Amino acid sequence: MSEDDYCLIDAARPPKADGPPYAECVLCRKPTEYPESYKGITLCPVCEWQEAQRTSCSG
């Protein structure tokens, strides 16, 4: 079984930005890797990793 067999959550991610301006992280307000024009929740790499750890499946 692969890791994908355990989680049924669809973690759609916004497209990476080619350059500034970057969207702010919704948690810490630091720049993210995503374009400012992206509509939705954006997280910086640190908050994204912490959120993934917090919500990961414990299969």
N, CA, C and O atoms as a DFTB+ gen file, in Angstrom:
236 C
 N C O
     1  1       0.841      -1.195       0.000
     2  2       0.000       0.000       0.000
     3  2       0.873       1.241       0.000
     4  3       1.914       1.287       0.656
     5  1       0.444       2.222      -0.728
     6  2       1.212       3.464      -0.745
     7  2       0.664       4.427       0.291
     8  3      -0.417       4.219       0.842
     9  1       1.410       5.466       0.545
    10  2       1.007       6.490       1.502
    11  2      -0.331       7.118       1.109
    12  3      -1.113       7.502       1.979
    13  1      -0.599       7.226      -0.197
    14  2      -1.830       7.834      -0.691
    15  2      -3.066       7.011      -0.352
    16  3      -4.178       7.539      -0.365
    17  1      -2.894       5.731      -0.050
    18  2      -4.032       4.873       0.275
    19  2      -4.649       5.213       1.627
    20  3      -5.793       4.846       1.896
    21  1      -3.902       5.910       2.478
    22  2      -4.386       6.203       3.815
    23  2      -5.188       7.498       3.892
    24  3      -6.200       7.549       4.591
    25  1      -4.764       8.535       3.196
    26  2      -5.425       9.831       3.277
    27  2      -6.369      10.043       2.101
    28  3      -6.015       9.813       0.945
    29  1      -7.553      10.478       2.417
    30  2      -8.527      10.771       1.379
    31  2      -8.707      12.271       1.199
    32  3      -9.581      12.706       0.449
    33  1      -7.893      13.057       1.877
    34  2      -7.979      14.512       1.793
    35  2      -7.330      14.980       0.499
    36  3      -6.202      14.600       0.185
    37  1      -8.053      15.810      -0.247
    38  2      -7.509      16.365      -1.483
    39  2      -6.790      17.659      -1.145
    40  3      -7.429      18.688      -0.925
    41  1      -5.486      17.615      -1.102
    42  2      -4.691      18.778      -0.731
    43  2      -4.272      19.538      -1.982
    44  3      -3.112      19.484      -2.391
    45  1      -5.208      20.237      -2.578
    46  2      -4.910      21.027      -3.775
    47  2      -4.038      22.206      -3.373
    48  3      -4.332      22.907      -2.405
    49  1      -2.977      22.418      -4.115
    50  2      -2.049      23.500      -3.797
    51  2      -2.093      24.547      -4.892
    52  3      -2.250      24.215      -6.067
    53  1      -1.956      25.814      -4.512
    54  2      -1.921      26.861      -5.517
    55  2      -0.662      26.761      -6.367
    56  3       0.318      26.150      -5.939
    57  1      -0.666      27.347      -7.562
    58  2       0.525      27.293      -8.419
    59  2       1.654      28.129      -7.842
    60  3       1.405      29.165      -7.225
    61  1       2.891      27.691      -8.034
    62  2       4.057      28.459      -7.582
    63  2       4.185      29.729      -8.420
    64  3       3.913      29.722      -9.621
    65  1       4.602      30.820      -7.773
    66  2       4.785      32.089      -8.465
    67  2       6.137      32.112      -9.168
    68  3       7.110      31.530      -8.687
    69  1       6.185      32.789     -10.309
    70  2       7.456      32.937     -11.030
    71  2       8.324      34.008     -10.388
    72  3       9.544      34.000     -10.556
    73  1       7.717      34.919      -9.664
    74  2       8.455      35.997      -9.009
    75  2       7.503      36.883      -8.237
    76  3       6.298      36.633      -8.204
    77  1       8.052      37.940      -7.601
    78  2       7.208      38.837      -6.814
    79  2       6.132      39.472      -7.688
    80  3       6.322      39.536      -8.902
    81  1       5.027      39.939      -7.148
    82  2       4.690      39.947      -5.716
    83  2       4.152      38.598      -5.255
    84  3       3.464      37.891      -5.992
    85  1       4.487      38.270      -4.024
    86  2       4.053      37.005      -3.442
    87  2       2.880      37.237      -2.482
    88  3       2.765      38.298      -1.867
    89  1       2.023      36.235      -2.366
    90  2       0.918      36.306      -1.409
    91  2       1.471      36.173       0.002
    92  3       2.507      35.543       0.210
    93  1       0.778      36.768       0.975
    94  2       1.187      36.648       2.372
    95  2       0.643      35.362       2.963
    96  3      -0.434      34.900       2.587
    97  1       1.390      34.791       3.886
    98  2       0.929      33.629       4.632
    99  2      -0.255      34.058       5.503
   100  3      -0.195      35.095       6.164
   101  1      -1.318      33.271       5.506
   102  2      -2.502      33.633       6.284
   103  2      -2.274      33.465       7.789
   104  3      -3.061      33.969       8.590
   105  1      -1.216      32.769       8.177
   106  2      -0.943      32.566       9.599
   107  2       0.101      33.540      10.151
   108  3      -0.124      34.158      11.192
   109  1       1.241      33.682       9.467
   110  2       2.325      34.508      10.021
   111  2       2.605      35.776       9.224
   112  3       3.427      36.593       9.638
   113  1       1.932      35.954       8.082
   114  2       2.045      37.140       7.221
   115  2       3.382      37.249       6.475
   116  3       3.658      38.286       5.872
   117  1       4.208      36.211       6.503
   118  2       5.457      36.216       5.732
   119  2       5.143      35.898       4.273
   120  3       4.091      35.326       3.987
   121  1       6.032      36.255       3.343
   122  2       5.793      35.941       1.923
   123  2       5.743      34.432       1.695
   124  3       6.474      33.670       2.329
   125  1       4.881      34.021       0.791
   126  2       4.773      32.608       0.436
   127  2       5.442      32.389      -0.911
   128  3       6.049      33.307      -1.464
   129  1       5.334      31.179      -1.437
   130  2       5.859      30.864      -2.769
   131  2       4.779      31.047      -3.830
   132  3       5.000      30.727      -4.998
   133  1       3.623      31.554      -3.439
   134  2       2.479      31.633      -4.330
   135  2       2.233      33.061      -4.805
   136  3       2.565      34.014      -4.101
   137  1       1.653      33.216      -5.994
   138  2       1.420      34.560      -6.527
   139  2       0.398      35.334      -5.697
   140  3      -0.531      34.752      -5.137
   141  1       0.579      36.644      -5.626
   142  2      -0.327      37.502      -4.878
   143  2      -1.742      37.446      -5.442
   144  3      -2.712      37.676      -4.719
   145  1      -1.858      37.141      -6.723
   146  2      -3.167      37.099      -7.373
   147  2      -3.970      35.851      -7.023
   148  3      -5.150      35.768      -7.363
   149  1      -3.351      34.871      -6.346
   150  2      -4.049      33.629      -6.009
   151  2      -5.136      33.913      -4.985
   152  3      -4.879      34.533      -3.953
   153  1      -6.344      33.460      -5.268
   154  2      -7.466      33.634      -4.340
   155  2      -7.635      32.348      -3.544
   156  3      -7.958      31.303      -4.109
   157  1      -7.422      32.420      -2.263
   158  2      -7.545      31.252      -1.410
   159  2      -6.529      31.305      -0.286
   160  3      -5.824      32.300      -0.115
   161  1      -6.464      30.242       0.467
   162  2      -5.560      30.176       1.617
   163  2      -4.138      29.893       1.134
   164  3      -3.896      28.914       0.428
   165  1      -3.212      30.751       1.518
   166  2      -1.802      30.555       1.172
   167  2      -0.982      30.500       2.463
   168  3      -1.198      31.279       3.391
   169  1      -0.051      29.573       2.494
   170  2       0.824      29.401       3.651
   171  2       2.274      29.468       3.210
   172  3       2.620      29.005       2.123
   173  1       3.133      30.050       4.059
   174  2       4.562      30.048       3.771
   175  2       5.069      28.615       3.958
   176  3       4.370      27.792       4.549
   177  1       6.268      28.303       3.469
   178  2       6.779      26.929       3.589
   179  2       6.797      26.399       5.028
   180  3       6.503      25.225       5.252
   181  1       7.137      27.245       6.000
   182  2       7.210      26.797       7.394
   183  2       5.819      26.459       7.924
   184  3       5.618      25.391       8.502
   185  1       4.860      27.363       7.730
   186  2       3.501      27.114       8.216
   187  2       2.853      25.962       7.448
   188  3       2.080      25.189       8.013
   189  1       3.173      25.854       6.157
   190  2       2.637      24.755       5.350
   191  2       3.117      23.410       5.900
   192  3       2.337      22.463       6.001
   193  1       4.394      23.332       6.251
   194  2       4.955      22.100       6.806
   195  2       4.320      21.789       8.161
   196  3       3.956      20.645       8.432
   197  1       4.189      22.819       9.016
   198  2       3.596      22.610      10.341
   199  2       2.140      22.163      10.225
   200  3       1.698      21.290      10.971
   201  1       1.403      22.750       9.302
   202  2       0.003      22.372       9.088
   203  2      -0.088      20.941       8.577
   204  3      -0.975      20.193       8.987
   205  1       0.821      20.553       7.687
   206  2       0.837      19.189       7.173
   207  2       1.124      18.197       8.307
   208  3       0.518      17.127       8.360
   209  1       2.027      18.540       9.193
   210  2       2.332      17.667      10.334
   211  2       1.122      17.547      11.255
   212  3       0.817      16.464      11.755
   213  1       0.440      18.662      11.472
   214  2      -0.699      18.689      12.385
   215  2      -1.880      17.891      11.849
   216  3      -2.600      17.247      12.612
   217  1      -2.077      17.935      10.523
   218  2      -3.253      17.304       9.949
   219  2      -2.966      15.969       9.260
   220  3      -3.854      15.392       8.632
   221  1      -1.729      15.477       9.375
   222  2      -1.385      14.234       8.676
   223  2      -2.148      13.047       9.260
   224  3      -2.525      13.038      10.432
   225  1      -2.357      12.073       8.425
   226  2      -3.039      10.849       8.853
   227  2      -2.072      10.006       9.669
   228  3      -0.885       9.929       9.355
   229  1      -2.576       9.387      10.699
   230  2      -1.700       8.578      11.551
   231  2      -1.811       7.092      11.256
   232  3      -1.424       6.259      12.075
   233  1      -2.347       6.757      10.069
   234  2      -2.521       5.421       9.541
   235  2      -2.032       4.353      10.390
   236  3      -2.134       3.181      10.029
